[in-house]
Amino acid sequence: MRILQVGIGFLSPSGVTGPVTVGGTARVMYNNGIELYRRGHAVEVYCTNRLDKRRRLSRQTIIWDYDGIKVTYFNTYALPWWPGTMGPTISPDAFGVVRRELHLFDVVHLHEIRSFLALIVALFAQRYGIPYVVQPHGSLMLYYNSRLAKRIYDGLFLLPILHGARRVIALHEIEKQECVQVGVPYSKIEVIPNGIPLAFGDDIPSYGTFRRRFGIEVQEKLILFVGRLEKRKGIDLLIRAFSLLDRKDARLVIVGPDDGFLQRLRQLVKMLSIEPGKVIFTGGIHHSEVYQAYKDADVFVHPCPLGAGDAFPMSILEAAACGVPLVLSGSTKSSHLFQDGAIIVPPDPSCLADAINRILDDDLLKIEKGRRARRIAEGLSITGVVSKLEALYKQVTK
């Protein structure tokens, strides 16, 4: 089967400086694509060449063989002053390529539905009769709490794209209900979670690599967050929680690229009189270095605030696969899937602080939660997830 995955971005080609900042969806596409390729399918990816709103991989469209996956990084223009992660984009080269090549694919998997690229692919898929599936990755409900321009765009383009799909993939039952809210019939919705390779974490360099790079002593407790620095991630709640710990032996490490929130977070650290050097902002780093951070962490925290509702952050799954005990906000929509390996609390600084302290002060609890987190990740293996995707692709191509 020839399968096309479409997203706003993908992992960077080797030798390119600067990691992409388009979130965990790129890693989902990579994990799915590698497993599909291993099973004998021809897998391609269409994505933008954006590293973020201000930086591009190159000044032209490039094609790269990424571990057997053919990736077309379309030269894409963005508005750097637009609020949010990426904002409106346009990929001029995409129109001609999609018009010429889309009919060659058996099925299209859209991982993003609010971009010029997704719109062009969906329209030509409808024109050529190519079946496509849509996976919103938690973005559907943005329609209800976003600015007027986005609501108009969604009404004109997103909803027709969604309704023209053969199937819509929800990450869990909560997202399934969100799909129903925007008018998707139950019969078109499939629940398929994100998956991860069973060997994830096994080939990460030995303990201490990340700590040495950032000057964190072995005896210090490393509290880790991984994700884009944006308001809806709740990083400010985590910093407030850290200030309540009153521990001399702890460091808070915040890994991820700035999405317009870094300056406010730095100001918050100063306002709370947190000792200099106790909160480390690494910026965007290569995914291999992120994996080293998981290896060295004592606890992973995802502090999603009330109403933000991250659907299924890959960072939680990756931390779990590395056996890191979890502290999760109950506002994270996938938190219930990890409850055996996590302490789940309301998105409140004092509650987060209490949960972090419980794990840092109790070695037996830390070991047990980490072991259970690893077991949960094993139950979300990429092999099982891709088997469900294969079955879905076969259904829609009959």
TAURLIN-V422216 format. One record per backbone hydrogen bond with DSSP energy under -0.5 kcal/mol. CO is the residue of the C=O (numbers start at 0). NH is the residue of the N-H. E is the energy in kcal/mol with one decimal. If there is no record, write none. Layout:
co=CO nh=NH e=E
co=CO nh=NH e=E
This chain:
co=0 nh=2 e=-0.6
co=0 nh=41 e=-2.0
co=1 nh=105 e=-2.4
co=1 nh=106 e=-1.3
co=2 nh=4 e=-0.5
co=2 nh=43 e=-2.5
co=3 nh=108 e=-3.3
co=4 nh=45 e=-2.5
co=5 nh=110 e=-3.2
co=7 nh=47 e=-1.0
co=12 nh=15 e=-1.7
co=22 nh=25 e=-1.0
co=23 nh=27 e=-2.0
co=24 nh=28 e=-2.6
co=25 nh=29 e=-2.0
co=26 nh=30 e=-2.8
co=27 nh=31 e=-2.7
co=28 nh=32 e=-2.6
co=29 nh=33 e=-2.7
co=30 nh=34 e=-1.7
co=31 nh=35 e=-2.4
co=32 nh=36 e=-2.6
co=33 nh=37 e=-2.3
co=34 nh=38 e=-1.2
co=35 nh=40 e=-2.1
co=36 nh=39 e=-1.9
co=40 nh=42 e=-0.7
co=41 nh=2 e=-3.0
co=42 nh=69 e=-1.6
co=43 nh=4 e=-2.8
co=44 nh=71 e=-3.0
co=45 nh=6 e=-2.0
co=46 nh=73 e=-3.1
co=48 nh=56 e=-3.2
co=50 nh=20 e=-1.8
co=54 nh=50 e=-2.5
co=54 nh=51 e=-1.6
co=61 nh=72 e=-2.9
co=63 nh=65 e=-0.9
co=63 nh=70 e=-3.1
co=64 nh=66 e=-0.9
co=65 nh=68 e=-1.6
co=67 nh=69 e=-0.6
co=68 nh=65 e=-3.3
co=68 nh=70 e=-0.7
co=69 nh=44 e=-2.6
co=69 nh=71 e=-0.5
co=70 nh=63 e=-2.6
co=70 nh=72 e=-0.7
co=71 nh=46 e=-2.3
co=71 nh=73 e=-1.0
co=72 nh=61 e=-1.9
co=73 nh=48 e=-1.8
co=76 nh=89 e=-1.8
co=77 nh=79 e=-0.7
co=78 nh=81 e=-1.8
co=87 nh=78 e=-0.8
co=89 nh=76 e=-2.7
co=89 nh=91 e=-0.5
co=90 nh=93 e=-1.4
co=90 nh=94 e=-0.6
co=91 nh=94 e=-0.6
co=91 nh=95 e=-0.5
co=92 nh=96 e=-1.6
co=93 nh=97 e=-3.0
co=94 nh=98 e=-2.3
co=95 nh=99 e=-2.0
co=96 nh=100 e=-2.8
co=97 nh=101 e=-2.1
co=100 nh=103 e=-2.2
co=101 nh=104 e=-1.8
co=105 nh=130 e=-0.5
co=106 nh=3 e=-2.1
co=107 nh=109 e=-0.6
co=107 nh=132 e=-2.6
co=108 nh=5 e=-2.4
co=108 nh=110 e=-0.6
co=109 nh=134 e=-2.8
co=114 nh=118 e=-2.2
co=115 nh=119 e=-2.5
co=116 nh=120 e=-2.4
co=117 nh=121 e=-2.5
co=118 nh=122 e=-2.5
co=119 nh=123 e=-2.2
co=120 nh=124 e=-2.3
co=121 nh=125 e=-2.3
co=122 nh=126 e=-2.0
co=123 nh=127 e=-2.7
co=124 nh=128 e=-1.0
co=124 nh=129 e=-2.1
co=128 nh=130 e=-0.6
co=130 nh=107 e=-2.0
co=131 nh=165 e=-2.7
co=131 nh=166 e=-0.7
co=132 nh=109 e=-3.0
co=133 nh=168 e=-3.1
co=135 nh=138 e=-1.1
co=138 nh=141 e=-1.2
co=139 nh=142 e=-1.9
co=140 nh=143 e=-1.4
co=140 nh=144 e=-0.6
co=141 nh=144 e=-0.7
co=146 nh=150 e=-1.9
co=147 nh=151 e=-2.5
co=148 nh=152 e=-2.3
co=149 nh=153 e=-2.9
co=150 nh=154 e=-2.3
co=151 nh=155 e=-2.1
co=152 nh=156 e=-3.0
co=152 nh=157 e=-1.0
co=153 nh=158 e=-2.6
co=156 nh=160 e=-2.2
co=157 nh=161 e=-2.8
co=158 nh=162 e=-2.7
co=159 nh=163 e=-1.6
co=160 nh=164 e=-0.5
co=161 nh=164 e=-0.9
co=166 nh=133 e=-2.1
co=167 nh=169 e=-0.6
co=167 nh=189 e=-2.5
co=168 nh=135 e=-0.5
co=169 nh=191 e=-2.5
co=171 nh=175 e=-1.8
co=172 nh=176 e=-1.9
co=173 nh=177 e=-1.4
co=174 nh=178 e=-2.2
co=175 nh=179 e=-1.8
co=176 nh=180 e=-1.8
co=177 nh=181 e=-1.2
co=178 nh=183 e=-2.3
co=179 nh=182 e=-1.7
co=184 nh=187 e=-1.6
co=185 nh=188 e=-1.6
co=187 nh=167 e=-2.8
co=189 nh=169 e=-2.9
co=189 nh=191 e=-0.8
co=195 nh=381 e=-1.8
co=196 nh=199 e=-2.0
co=198 nh=201 e=-2.4
co=198 nh=202 e=-0.6
co=200 nh=203 e=-0.8
co=205 nh=208 e=-1.2
co=207 nh=211 e=-2.6
co=208 nh=212 e=-1.5
co=209 nh=213 e=-1.7
co=210 nh=215 e=-2.7
co=211 nh=214 e=-0.8
co=214 nh=216 e=-0.6
co=216 nh=219 e=-1.2
co=219 nh=221 e=-0.5
co=220 nh=222 e=-0.7
co=220 nh=250 e=-2.9
co=221 nh=223 e=-0.5
co=221 nh=297 e=-2.6
co=221 nh=298 e=-1.4
co=222 nh=252 e=-3.2
co=223 nh=300 e=-2.9
co=224 nh=254 e=-3.0
co=227 nh=229 e=-1.5
co=228 nh=258 e=-1.8
co=228 nh=260 e=-1.0
co=229 nh=232 e=-1.6
co=229 nh=234 e=-0.5
co=230 nh=233 e=-1.6
co=233 nh=236 e=-0.6
co=233 nh=237 e=-1.4
co=234 nh=238 e=-2.3
co=235 nh=239 e=-2.1
co=236 nh=240 e=-2.3
co=237 nh=241 e=-2.6
co=238 nh=242 e=-1.9
co=239 nh=243 e=-0.9
co=240 nh=243 e=-0.8
co=240 nh=244 e=-0.6
co=241 nh=244 e=-1.0
co=241 nh=245 e=-0.6
co=248 nh=220 e=-4.1
co=250 nh=222 e=-2.9
co=250 nh=252 e=-0.6
co=251 nh=253 e=-0.5
co=251 nh=279 e=-3.0
co=252 nh=224 e=-2.2
co=252 nh=254 e=-0.7
co=253 nh=255 e=-0.5
co=253 nh=281 e=-1.9
co=253 nh=282 e=-0.6
co=254 nh=226 e=-2.6
co=256 nh=228 e=-2.8
co=260 nh=264 e=-1.9
co=261 nh=265 e=-2.6
co=262 nh=266 e=-2.2
co=263 nh=267 e=-1.9
co=264 nh=268 e=-2.2
co=265 nh=269 e=-1.9
co=266 nh=270 e=-2.6
co=267 nh=271 e=-2.2
co=268 nh=273 e=-2.0
co=269 nh=272 e=-1.5
co=274 nh=277 e=-2.1
co=277 nh=251 e=-2.8
co=277 nh=279 e=-0.5
co=278 nh=280 e=-0.5
co=279 nh=253 e=-3.2
co=279 nh=281 e=-0.7
co=282 nh=255 e=-1.2
co=285 nh=288 e=-1.1
co=285 nh=289 e=-1.6
co=286 nh=290 e=-2.0
co=287 nh=291 e=-1.2
co=288 nh=292 e=-1.5
co=289 nh=293 e=-1.9
co=290 nh=294 e=-1.9
co=291 nh=295 e=-1.6
co=292 nh=296 e=-0.9
co=293 nh=296 e=-0.9
co=298 nh=223 e=-2.6
co=299 nh=326 e=-2.6
co=301 nh=328 e=-2.4
co=304 nh=307 e=-1.7
co=304 nh=308 e=-0.9
co=309 nh=332 e=-2.0
co=309 nh=333 e=-0.6
co=312 nh=315 e=-0.8
co=312 nh=316 e=-1.1
co=313 nh=317 e=-2.8
co=314 nh=318 e=-2.5
co=315 nh=319 e=-2.5
co=316 nh=320 e=-2.3
co=317 nh=321 e=-1.2
co=318 nh=323 e=-2.3
co=319 nh=322 e=-1.9
co=324 nh=299 e=-2.6
co=325 nh=342 e=-2.2
co=326 nh=301 e=-2.4
co=327 nh=344 e=-2.3
co=328 nh=331 e=-1.8
co=330 nh=332 e=-0.5
co=331 nh=334 e=-2.1
co=333 nh=336 e=-1.6
co=334 nh=337 e=-1.6
co=335 nh=338 e=-0.9
co=337 nh=340 e=-1.3
co=338 nh=341 e=-0.9
co=340 nh=325 e=-1.8
co=341 nh=343 e=-0.6
co=342 nh=327 e=-2.1
co=342 nh=344 e=-0.5
co=344 nh=329 e=-2.6
co=345 nh=347 e=-2.6
co=347 nh=351 e=-2.6
co=348 nh=352 e=-2.7
co=349 nh=353 e=-2.2
co=350 nh=354 e=-2.1
co=351 nh=355 e=-2.5
co=352 nh=356 e=-2.5
co=353 nh=357 e=-2.1
co=354 nh=358 e=-1.7
co=355 nh=359 e=-2.5
co=356 nh=360 e=-2.3
co=357 nh=361 e=-0.6
co=358 nh=361 e=-0.6
co=360 nh=362 e=-0.5
co=361 nh=365 e=-2.5
co=362 nh=366 e=-2.5
co=363 nh=367 e=-2.5
co=364 nh=368 e=-2.9
co=365 nh=369 e=-2.1
co=366 nh=370 e=-2.3
co=367 nh=371 e=-2.4
co=368 nh=372 e=-2.4
co=369 nh=373 e=-2.1
co=370 nh=374 e=-1.8
co=371 nh=375 e=-2.2
co=372 nh=376 e=-2.2
co=373 nh=377 e=-2.1
co=374 nh=378 e=-1.4
co=375 nh=379 e=-0.6
co=376 nh=379 e=-1.2
co=377 nh=380 e=-0.9
co=379 nh=195 e=-1.7
co=380 nh=384 e=-1.9
co=381 nh=385 e=-2.8
co=382 nh=386 e=-1.6
co=383 nh=387 e=-1.5
co=384 nh=388 e=-1.9
co=385 nh=389 e=-3.0
co=386 nh=390 e=-2.0
co=387 nh=391 e=-2.1
co=388 nh=392 e=-2.9
co=389 nh=393 e=-2.3
co=390 nh=394 e=-1.8
co=391 nh=395 e=-2.1
co=392 nh=396 e=-1.2
co=394 nh=397 e=-0.9
